[in-house]
Amino acid sequence: MSKVRAFVQARMSSQRFPGKVLAPFRGKPLVWHVLATAAQVCSPSNVVLVTSDEPSDDPLALFAKSMGYPLFRGPLDNVFERFRLCARQYPCDWILRINADSPLLSPRILRVVLEQAEGSDCGLVTTIFPRTWPKGQNAEFIRTRTLLSVNPEALTAEDVEHVTPYFYRNASRFRIINVASRDPKLADLHMAVDTVEDLRHLEGLAEDSVDELLANAMVQQGTGSARSCSV
């Protein structure tokens, strides 16, 4: 496959749970688990922690450096621009966008997402168009030239903050593949950390049971079902 990098999006200034990405989860910082999962599908040197240039994110930057992961810092509130700038500093053909609030993120799902892009002319492979996996099992695989082709003046406040809504809202202009689970009801499950209560709940889940749940939701041969939207 072409050059792939994982961009792990993180910040310390969460309103509901400040500092959550460095909160301990099963003995290690929350973000450690996400970076380690990304490193299972991309080499560690291609896993970039993408955070802000605000002083509040200095501890997060120090952690990334201590673990040997590449680091990029950009605008706090304009996450879309942060990703565009990061893509220029760390050139690649594809960006695997992952949120740092997902300590139970499955590498199996990430591999399926990457596999769907092989030999395809799509601009985006996703697990949320529509969502059929639990929140916290999100992966978006964006062709870099597709990201860089967007006119920033066309973006809404939601686009700037969340990076990808622009593509879904304008799906007729892009080729999108959705990786779906066999059980759409899984979308009702919550496996992301938004609050302290979420963290405690996820820590209490048996790792084997989560793996089994997600494995059973895969379609045969371990690939996701795909839907393309194109002009």
Phi, psi and omega in degrees: 000162176295175182297125182238136171231145172264127175254111180264113185275126184208152173205157181268346191265037174300134182287320183278333183211075181303136178076013187300329185291343174253005177293145181291133177224112182052042172090356179223158178302145182310313184294335177303317182296320181290316178298319180295322177294315178300323181290347176282339180247340171235151176296149181307328180290347179253011176256112185252127172277119185250105182232188185266169177265014177283147178304331180299338181262008176301317179299324179293318178296319179296322179296314180301316180295321181294333180269354177085014179272143173301150185229141171225137178236134181211199184301140179291308189271333179263082184289328177302312180293325177301318179291320179297316179295320179297320180296332178281325179284327179239080186300142178197167177272329182226145177242124172266106183271125182226142175268143185280004181263019189236075186290343180258014180307132185272124174295335178298316179294319179300318181295320179297317179300315179296321181296324182295334182280341184297126179073008182258155175259020183289163177257344184204131170245133189217167174245010188231024183227071002271169178286127173228007176247162177299149170298133188104356173241037183272139172214135177230123185248106191249130173291128188300319181294333175292316178299315185286345182281347185285135176282116182303333181290345181271357186275144173269174177300323178294319179299316182297322183279323189248001170073306191258350181305329179304319182291318180291322180291334180244042186301333180292344181264351184230156175264116186239133174248129177253128176267113187253152174273170178280348184230094181302340180293344177298338179298341180279348181276151183240113180236023175251158180257107174253335183223170175299322179297321176300315181300313180296321179296314182292325177299330182278351180282138177288128184300321181295323181291323177294314179300318181294318179302313183288322179297320180292339180275351177287146174284171184301153185065011174073020179247153179274154174286144187240144174231130181252139173239122183209165178288000000 
